[in-house]
């Protein structure tokens, strides 16, 4: 496999920096020393001893054209901010930049449509952790094959992330839609979001991971209280997301070699192996 040129957008954010730290040590990738970022970011940021030029939204169009001219084709990874998702996807599609979108938020239906109709391939997923994606696929299988299985049950959903995560967990939103198909009426507004570090410590989240974690619990109870089921996936740190994201980058690189277009999911990445 040829070396994959990669631009990681969202630095100095923690997830983007974690992915950079993984990728810069991986011989499969050549990391471009640039990152698309927000309007208030500094001019540069150093990760793993590498100085990265940060590109603000008002300069990105001109700068990306220059980078493409100098470096040639590359894959973009996006871990920016939920408020930037719609505009970023439109930008990638307009500039013909193959991308992996790990940022949650935005108008998911619109970005899927934009990416599906683009001239380049992309991978868009609310969660890049392969094991969690596999769990979602299992629940989806149940929803398609056993609709209404949990009719009459009630559900509680609690998700906890670092205090600055601006939106509700995209994974939680996706999983409750599957439980809707399994017969449980539950809305996104009912999800309990925990962002208070003191409450998180009381939940048992290790103090060293208060600033980087994703804990989810789905509790299902029969109407008469005679049966209870629970699903939990608790992630400390960000390594699991970095590993899945880089697998998605390799998948996308293969799609580029096939001259494929359209929008793919992490399920597609898992099926590819």
N, C-alpha and C positions, 0 to 999 in steps of 0.2 A: 504494500500500500504506500502510495506517495505521501509525503508530508502534507498535513492539512494546515493551511494558514487560517488563523483564528483571531477574531477581534471580540473581546469580552466587554460588553457594555453594562454600565451601572457602577463602575468603580468611582468613588471609594466605598461603595456599599459592601456590607459584610459577605453576602452570598457571592457577589461577583469577585471579590478579593479571594475568597476560598477557592472558587473554581480556577482563578488565575494561578494560585499557589499549586494546585494539582496539575494543571495543564503545562506549566512552565517546566516541570520535571519529567514530563511525558514526551518521549522521543517521537510520538506520532504527530505532535503539533509544533507549529511555529507561531508564537504569539506576536501579533502586531502591537507595537507600543502606543496604542491609541485606545480611547474608550469614550463612547457617547455618554453624556451625563446630563445633570440638571443645570438650570440657569445660574445657580448660586455656588457652584463648585469651584475650587481653585483651578489654576491652569494646569497643574500636574499632581500626580500622587505616586508614591513608590510602594511597590509590592514585591516581596522576595528579592529586593535589591535592584529591581527594574523600574526605571522611571517611565511613567505612562502619561502621555499628553491627554488631557481631558478636553473634550469637545462639547461646547455648549450648543443648545438647540439652534440659536441664530446663526451659527457658523458651520453646522454639520453638512449641509448640502454641498457647499463649495469644498470643504475639507475631504468629504468622502470621495468626491470625484478625483481629487488629487491623490488620495491613498490608492484608489483602484488603478489609477494610471501608473503609480510607482510600484505597487506590489502585485498587481494582478488580482485574480479571483480569491476570495476568502469567505469563510462562514462567520456569521455574527451570532453571538450568544447574548440574550437580553435578560438582565436581572436589574431593571431600573426601578420604576415606581408605578403603582397601579394607575395613577392619573395620566401616565404617559403612554400606556399600552396602545390605545387606539391610534394615536399619532405615530408611534414608532412602527407599528405594523404597516401602516400606510406608507411610511417612508421607506421601509425595507422593500416593499413591493414596487414602489415607484422607481427605486434605484437598482432594482434587480439584485438584491442582496439576499442570498439564502440565509435563513435564520432559524435559531432555536429559541423559542419564547418560553421562559420559565417564570416570568412575572405574572402574578395573578391580577385580577381586576379587569376593568375595561368592559366594553360591550362584547361579550364573548361570541355572540352570534355574528356580529359584524366582522370581527377580526377573522373568524373562521371563513366567512364568505370572501373577504378580501384575499386571504391567503390561498383559498381554493381556486380562485380565478387568476392568480398571479402567474407570471412567466417563470418563476423559480419555485423550488421545493422548500418546505418549511416543516418544522416540528413544533406544535403548540400543545402544552399540557399544563394543568394547574399544579401538578406535582411530578417532579422528575425522579423521585425515589422509586426504583424499579420494584421493590418488594411491595410498597404501598399500591403502586399501579396494578400489580398482580392481584392484590387483595380486592381492589376495585373491580377488576375483571371477573373475579369469582362472584362477587355480589351482583354484578350486572347479569351474569349467566343465570343466577337464581331469579332475578327480576323478569328476565325474558322467558324462562321456562316454567316458573312457578308463580305467576302473577297472583297477587292477593294472598300469598302465603301467610303474611302476618296481619291480615285484616282483623280488626278488633283490638289490636295492640296499640299502646301509646309509646312514645319515644322521647328520650331526652338526649341532647347532644351538647357536649362541652368541648371547646377547643381552646388551647392555650398556646400563645406565641409571644415572642419578645415584644416589649411595650410599644416599640415604634412601628410594628406591623399595622398598616393603616386600614386594611380591609379584613373582612371575615374570610376564614380559610376557604380557598377554592376547592380543596379536597373535601371538606365537610359539605359544601354546597353540592358537589357532584354525587357524593354518597347518599345524601338525603333524597335526591331525585330518584335514585335507585330504590330506596326504601319506600318512596311514594308508590312506585310500581308494584312493590311487594304488599301494598295494601295499607300503609300507614300515612295518614294525612299529617304532614309536618311541613312548615314553611321555613325559609332561610332566616326570617326574623326571629324565630324561636331558638336559634343557636345561641348558646351561652358563650360569649367571648371573654376570655380571661387575659388581661394585659397588666395586671397589678403584680409587681414582683413579690410582695408579701403574701398574697394569695397563692402565688405559684410555689413559693417555698413551702407553704402549708400543704399543698397538693403532693409534695415529695419530689419536685423537680430539683435536681442538684444545683447548688448555688452557682457553680462554674458554668452552667448552661442556661441560666436565666436570660442571658442576652442572646441566646441562639438555640431555640428548641421548637418542636411542634408536637404537642400532646393532644390526642383526640380520643374521646370515649363516646360510644353510642350505646345507650341502654334501652332495651325493649321490654315492656311489661304487658302481660295479658290483661284484658279488661277486668277479670275477676281477681287478678293478683296471684294466680296459681302458678304462673310460669314467668321466668325472667331470662333474657339473653343479653349478652354484652359483647361488644367488639372494641378493642383498644389497640391503637398504634401510637407509641411514644418514641419520638426521635430526639436525641440529644446531639447538639452540634449540627454541622452542615455538610459533613463529608459525604453522606449518603446521596445528597442532592448533586454534589459535584460529580460523583462517579456516574450517576444516571445521565447527567447533562452531557458529559463527554462521550458516553455511549451514543447519545442522540446525535452528537456532532459527527461521529464516524458513520452512523446510519445515513445522515444527510449527505455526507461526502460520497457515499456509494450511490445515492439517488442522483446526485449531480453527474456521476460517471455514466449513469444510465440515461441521462438527459430527461429525467422525470420532472414533473411539475406537480403542484398541488399541496395540500395540507395533510400532514401525517400526525399521528398521536404517539404517545409512549407505548401504547399497546402494539402499534406497528413495529416499534423498536424492539420490544420484547419478543415478538414473533420471529423477527429476523435473527435473534440470538446474539 
